[in-house]
């Protein structure tokens, strides 16, 4: 047998004692012997698949236990996130208190300074309660009667103009095409469309109708709508019909008549038939009631 084959068998540990004795006489044997002894230090450890799998599974379970949150901790974390989000929203947004009335509805409210406000039908009023001590400001769309407690300047803001007082009683109307302020007690400063404020006193009023401003006087002590009655003086007929719709939750079809005519008169809020007669008889008009729909014709 060739010695190369003997060396291979020797390295594979399959060499017999007789062959090993024969190989020791070869001058290369001592060098191979040293290599073989050194290679033992680099030999990979034996792999036990079963025990290695058990160790790996145990490690994963330990890591899972460390990372897993208990249910109540998860709930607490979610709640904390929600609370933080709520605080951020409220810190970045104006906190407005808003009151609204629907058709046929009126509402009495008390402001933070105990000022009293009565809202007519189809009206929205809003204010910032947190900033009330710094600025007594309200925004109005519709009609409201104010009894303002004495104190710092009280401001009613509408898209058509603003009203400023220190403590008084007045009524404000802001409807489509109409802005009207009537003072019943004290003094009121009215600024229309950003122009210089005009002062009115008890028994006086100022009106902006279709962009035309005018002043008027009144002998009444409060607005008529508080007593369930709407009173009009030189008002376009379509505004009277709109007020009817607000107080009776009806839809008026007046397409067959001229709604731009000027009307002076009044109607009650307590009986539809009586109200319709009051606004049609003076103009020699006819009406027909069909459920919540009213048709007005010549």
HUPE-V281880 format. One record per residue. N is the residue number from 0. RES is the residue in three letters. SS is DSSP state (H for helix, E for strand, C for the rest). PHI is phi in radians with two decimals (* if undefined). OMEGA is omega in degrees with one decimal (none if undefined). Layout:
BEGIN
n,res,ss,phi,omega
N,RES,SS,PHI,OMEGA
N,RES,SS,PHI,OMEGA
END
This chain:
BEGIN
n,res,ss,phi,omega
0,UNK,C,*,179.5
1,UNK,C,-1.13,-178.4
2,UNK,H,-1.17,179.2
3,UNK,H,-1.10,178.6
4,UNK,H,-1.20,177.6
5,UNK,H,-1.13,178.0
6,UNK,H,-1.07,179.6
7,UNK,H,-1.13,178.3
8,UNK,H,-1.16,178.6
9,UNK,H,-1.17,179.0
10,UNK,H,-1.14,-179.3
11,UNK,C,-1.57,178.4
12,UNK,C,1.07,177.1
13,UNK,C,-2.08,-177.3
14,UNK,C,-1.54,178.3
15,UNK,C,-1.36,-179.0
16,UNK,H,-1.18,179.9
17,UNK,H,-1.14,178.3
18,UNK,H,-1.15,-179.5
19,UNK,H,-1.14,179.2
20,UNK,H,-1.10,179.8
21,UNK,H,-1.19,-176.4
22,UNK,H,-1.34,-177.5
23,UNK,C,-1.11,179.2
24,UNK,C,-1.33,-179.7
25,UNK,C,-1.33,-176.6
26,UNK,C,-1.15,-178.2
27,UNK,C,-1.49,-173.4
28,UNK,H,-1.04,-176.4
29,UNK,H,-1.08,180.0
30,UNK,H,-1.19,179.2
31,UNK,H,-1.16,179.6
32,UNK,H,-1.10,178.8
33,UNK,H,-1.15,179.5
34,UNK,H,-1.11,-179.3
35,UNK,H,-1.10,179.6
36,UNK,H,-1.16,-179.6
37,UNK,H,-1.23,-176.7
38,UNK,H,-1.18,179.4
39,UNK,H,-1.08,-179.4
40,UNK,H,-1.28,-178.4
41,UNK,H,-1.83,-176.8
42,UNK,C,-1.28,-178.9
43,UNK,C,-1.17,178.5
44,UNK,C,-1.19,179.3
45,UNK,C,-1.17,-175.0
46,UNK,C,-1.75,177.5
47,UNK,C,-1.85,-173.9
48,UNK,H,-1.09,-176.0
49,UNK,H,-1.14,-178.2
50,UNK,H,-1.20,179.1
51,UNK,H,-1.15,178.6
52,UNK,H,-1.12,179.3
53,UNK,H,-1.10,179.8
54,UNK,H,-1.14,-179.0
55,UNK,H,-1.14,-179.9
56,UNK,H,-1.14,178.6
57,UNK,H,-1.08,-179.7
58,UNK,H,-1.14,179.6
59,UNK,H,-1.13,178.7
60,UNK,H,-1.11,178.7
61,UNK,H,-1.13,179.0
62,UNK,H,-1.14,179.3
63,UNK,H,-1.11,179.2
64,UNK,H,-1.12,-179.1
65,UNK,H,-1.22,-173.2
66,UNK,H,-1.53,-174.0
67,UNK,C,-1.27,177.4
68,UNK,C,-1.65,175.7
69,UNK,C,-1.22,-176.8
70,UNK,H,-0.93,-177.6
71,UNK,H,-1.21,176.4
72,UNK,H,-1.26,176.8
73,UNK,H,-1.10,179.7
74,UNK,H,-1.08,179.2
75,UNK,H,-1.12,179.5
76,UNK,H,-1.13,178.6
77,UNK,H,-1.10,179.9
78,UNK,H,-1.07,179.5
79,UNK,H,-1.08,179.0
80,UNK,H,-1.13,-179.8
81,UNK,H,-1.12,178.6
82,UNK,H,-1.09,178.8
83,UNK,H,-1.07,178.5
84,UNK,H,-1.10,179.2
85,UNK,H,-1.08,180.0
86,UNK,H,-1.13,-179.6
87,UNK,H,-1.10,179.8
88,UNK,H,-1.06,-177.0
89,UNK,H,-1.27,176.5
90,UNK,H,-1.35,-175.2
91,UNK,H,-1.80,-178.4
92,UNK,C,-2.09,176.7
93,UNK,C,-1.25,179.5
94,UNK,C,-1.60,-177.7
95,UNK,C,-1.73,171.1
96,UNK,E,-1.71,-174.0
97,UNK,E,-2.20,174.2
98,UNK,E,-2.12,179.5
99,UNK,E,-2.36,175.1
100,UNK,C,-2.05,177.7
101,UNK,C,-1.58,175.6
102,UNK,C,-1.11,-179.2
103,UNK,C,1.19,-173.4
104,UNK,C,-2.02,170.5
105,UNK,C,-2.24,-174.0
106,UNK,E,-2.63,174.7
107,UNK,E,-1.82,178.7
108,UNK,E,-2.27,176.6
109,UNK,E,-2.07,-178.8
110,UNK,C,-1.43,-176.1
111,UNK,C,-0.99,179.3
112,UNK,C,-1.67,-179.1
113,UNK,C,1.25,168.1
114,UNK,C,-1.16,-178.3
115,UNK,E,-1.85,179.8
116,UNK,E,-2.30,174.7
117,UNK,E,-2.04,-177.3
118,UNK,E,-1.68,174.4
119,UNK,C,-1.37,-179.3
120,UNK,C,-1.08,178.1
121,UNK,C,1.09,-175.1
122,UNK,C,-2.26,175.7
123,UNK,E,-2.25,177.8
124,UNK,E,-2.30,-179.8
125,UNK,E,-2.45,178.8
126,UNK,E,-2.78,178.9
127,UNK,C,-1.76,-175.9
128,UNK,C,-1.20,-178.6
129,UNK,C,-1.17,-178.4
130,UNK,C,-1.73,-173.7
131,UNK,C,-1.08,-179.8
132,UNK,C,-1.11,-179.6
133,UNK,C,-1.54,-177.2
134,UNK,C,-2.67,177.7
135,UNK,E,-1.51,-176.6
136,UNK,E,-2.05,173.1
137,UNK,E,-2.27,175.2
138,UNK,E,-1.89,-174.3
139,UNK,E,-2.28,170.9
140,UNK,E,-2.38,-175.5
141,UNK,E,2.31,-179.4
142,UNK,E,-2.45,-179.9
143,UNK,E,-2.63,176.5
144,UNK,E,-1.88,-174.4
145,UNK,E,-2.00,166.2
146,UNK,E,-2.11,-169.2
147,UNK,C,-1.59,175.3
148,UNK,C,-1.21,-179.2
149,UNK,C,-1.14,-178.6
150,UNK,C,2.81,179.2
151,UNK,C,-1.22,-178.2
152,UNK,C,-1.02,178.5
153,UNK,E,-1.90,-174.1
154,UNK,E,-2.17,172.7
155,UNK,E,-1.88,-177.3
156,UNK,E,-1.87,172.3
157,UNK,C,-2.32,178.8
158,UNK,C,-1.19,-177.6
159,UNK,C,-1.60,-178.1
160,UNK,E,3.13,-179.6
161,UNK,E,-2.20,178.8
162,UNK,E,-2.21,-179.6
163,UNK,E,-2.20,178.9
164,UNK,E,-2.52,173.4
165,UNK,C,-1.83,179.3
166,UNK,C,3.01,-173.5
167,UNK,C,-2.91,179.5
168,UNK,E,-2.18,-176.9
169,UNK,E,-2.76,179.4
170,UNK,E,-2.20,179.7
171,UNK,E,-2.21,174.2
172,UNK,E,-2.06,171.4
173,UNK,E,-2.32,176.8
174,UNK,E,-2.11,179.6
175,UNK,C,-1.03,178.3
176,UNK,C,1.44,-176.4
177,UNK,E,-2.40,171.1
178,UNK,E,-2.36,-174.6
179,UNK,E,-2.46,178.3
180,UNK,E,-2.23,177.4
181,UNK,E,-2.14,-179.2
182,UNK,E,-1.75,179.8
183,UNK,E,-1.94,-179.0
184,UNK,E,-2.77,178.4
185,UNK,C,1.33,-178.4
186,UNK,E,-2.30,-179.6
187,UNK,E,-2.35,175.7
188,UNK,E,-1.83,-176.1
189,UNK,E,-2.03,176.8
190,UNK,E,-1.94,-177.4
191,UNK,E,-1.86,177.7
192,UNK,C,0.91,175.7
193,UNK,C,1.35,180.0
194,UNK,C,-1.40,-178.0
195,UNK,C,-1.06,-175.7
196,UNK,C,-1.16,176.2
197,UNK,E,-1.93,-177.1
198,UNK,E,-1.67,173.8
199,UNK,E,-2.19,-178.0
200,UNK,E,-2.05,-177.3
201,UNK,C,-0.96,180.0
202,UNK,C,1.55,179.9
203,UNK,E,-2.08,178.2
204,UNK,E,-2.62,176.7
205,UNK,E,-2.38,-174.9
206,UNK,E,-2.26,172.0
207,UNK,E,-2.06,-177.5
208,UNK,E,-2.06,-177.5
209,UNK,C,0.90,176.7
210,UNK,C,1.20,175.6
211,UNK,E,-2.00,-176.5
212,UNK,E,-1.63,177.6
213,UNK,E,-2.65,177.5
214,UNK,E,-1.91,179.3
215,UNK,E,-2.58,177.3
216,UNK,E,-2.15,180.0
217,UNK,C,-2.45,179.8
218,UNK,C,-1.80,-178.1
219,UNK,C,-1.39,-176.7
220,UNK,C,-1.74,177.1
221,UNK,C,-2.81,-178.6
222,UNK,C,-1.17,-175.1
223,UNK,H,-1.14,-175.2
224,UNK,H,-1.13,176.8
225,UNK,H,-1.13,178.7
226,UNK,H,-1.73,175.1
227,UNK,C,1.08,178.4
228,UNK,E,-2.64,176.5
229,UNK,E,-1.89,-178.0
230,UNK,E,-2.06,-176.4
231,UNK,E,-2.27,175.2
232,UNK,E,-2.33,179.1
233,UNK,E,0.88,-176.4
234,UNK,E,-2.06,177.5
235,UNK,E,-1.00,-173.5
236,UNK,H,-1.09,-179.5
237,UNK,H,-1.12,177.4
238,UNK,H,-1.28,176.3
239,UNK,H,-1.13,179.5
240,UNK,H,-1.12,178.2
241,UNK,H,-1.11,178.0
242,UNK,H,-1.21,174.5
243,UNK,H,-1.02,179.8
244,UNK,H,-1.06,-179.3
245,UNK,H,-1.19,-173.5
246,UNK,H,-1.62,-179.7
247,UNK,H,-2.18,179.3
248,UNK,C,0.91,179.2
249,UNK,C,-2.14,173.7
250,UNK,E,-2.05,-177.1
251,UNK,E,-1.74,174.2
252,UNK,E,-1.80,-179.9
253,UNK,C,-2.13,-176.5
254,UNK,C,-1.17,-177.3
255,UNK,C,-1.56,-177.8
256,UNK,C,-2.20,177.1
257,UNK,C,-1.52,-176.3
258,UNK,C,-1.54,-179.6
259,UNK,C,-1.60,179.7
260,UNK,C,-1.09,-178.3
261,UNK,E,-1.57,-175.4
262,UNK,E,-2.19,171.9
263,UNK,E,-2.20,-177.6
264,UNK,E,2.91,-177.3
265,UNK,E,-2.78,172.0
266,UNK,E,-2.59,179.3
267,UNK,E,-1.44,177.5
268,UNK,C,-1.69,-169.9
269,UNK,C,-1.90,179.9
270,UNK,C,-2.66,-174.5
271,UNK,H,-1.13,-179.6
272,UNK,H,-1.03,-179.5
273,UNK,H,-1.12,-179.7
274,UNK,H,-1.14,-179.5
275,UNK,H,-1.14,177.2
276,UNK,H,-1.10,-177.4
277,UNK,H,-1.17,-177.3
278,UNK,H,-1.80,179.2
279,UNK,H,-1.92,-178.2
280,UNK,H,-1.02,-178.7
281,UNK,H,-1.06,-179.0
282,UNK,H,-1.82,180.0
283,UNK,C,0.95,178.5
284,UNK,C,-1.90,178.0
285,UNK,E,-2.04,178.3
286,UNK,E,-2.40,176.7
287,UNK,E,-2.42,-178.9
288,UNK,E,-1.77,177.1
289,UNK,E,-2.35,-175.7
290,UNK,C,1.17,178.7
291,UNK,C,-1.71,179.3
292,UNK,E,-2.05,179.5
293,UNK,E,-2.14,178.3
294,UNK,E,-1.95,179.9
295,UNK,E,-1.97,-179.1
296,UNK,E,-2.34,177.7
297,UNK,C,-1.35,none
END
